[in-house]
C-alpha cells in the first residue's frame, strides 16, 4: 500500500474568498513504512496573506515573492500523489484548496478524489475518541508523540507529525503480518506449500514470562488506540 501524508498552508480559510495554497508538504509511506521520499514546495499565491494566517504559520508574502506558482509545480505534484491514498487531518479543508487550484488551472480538471484515495485522520479520530479534542496537538499528547519542536505550523513539519500520529492511531493488528512477504501474496496466486503428513511433530516453544508480559503490554496499547478489544486477545480467550 502506498500512502501520502499531506498537509497544506494557505493565505486564509476559504478558497471561495480567493485564498490560495502557499505551501504543500507530503511524506510517502509504503506498507506503513517511511520511504524517505517527500514532496515539498512553497508557492507564490499572487495575493496578500491574511494577518491571522501569518500568525499561525509564519509565512510572509516577502518570503514567497520568488517562489513558483501552483501551475509551475502541478504536474510534479500530480505525479507524486497519483494512485496513492492521501492521509490528511481535516481532509475537506486541504482537498478543497487543492481542487480550487486545479479549477484555476483548468475548469475541467479532474478533482483530487479521482486521482487518489483520501483518508481523513480527523474523522477517524472522532470515531475513536468521541467527545474529546482531536486536533493534531491533542492527538500528539494522547499518543505520546513529541511535537515540542513545533512552534509554528508548517506543511512539511505537520505532515511529519501526522505520519507519526497516523501510524500510532491505526497501529495494531492492521500493521502485523505473519511472514516476511507483503500482504496479499497468496491472493496474488502464489502456490501454497503443504507439509507431508508423515512429518515429525513441530517443536513448541513457549513464551518466557517477560515475553508474555511484553505481549500483554502491546495488546493493551492496541486496545487503547483502537478503542475496542483487539482480535488477538479475543482469539486467545477462545484457546483452551
Buried (B, 14 or more C-beta within 10 A) or exposed (E): EBBBBBBBBBBBEEBEEEBBBBBBBBBBBEEBEBEEEBBEBBBBBEEEBBEEBBEEBEBEBEEBEEBBBBEEBBEEBBEBBEEBBBBBBBBEBBBBBBBBBBEBEEEEBEEBEEBBBBBBBBEBBEEBBEEEEBEBBBBBEBBEBEBEEBEEBBBBBBBBBBBBBBBBBBBBBEEEEEEEEEEEEEEEEEEEEEEEEEEEEEEEEEEEEEEEEEBEEBBEBBBBBBEEEBEBBEEEEEEE
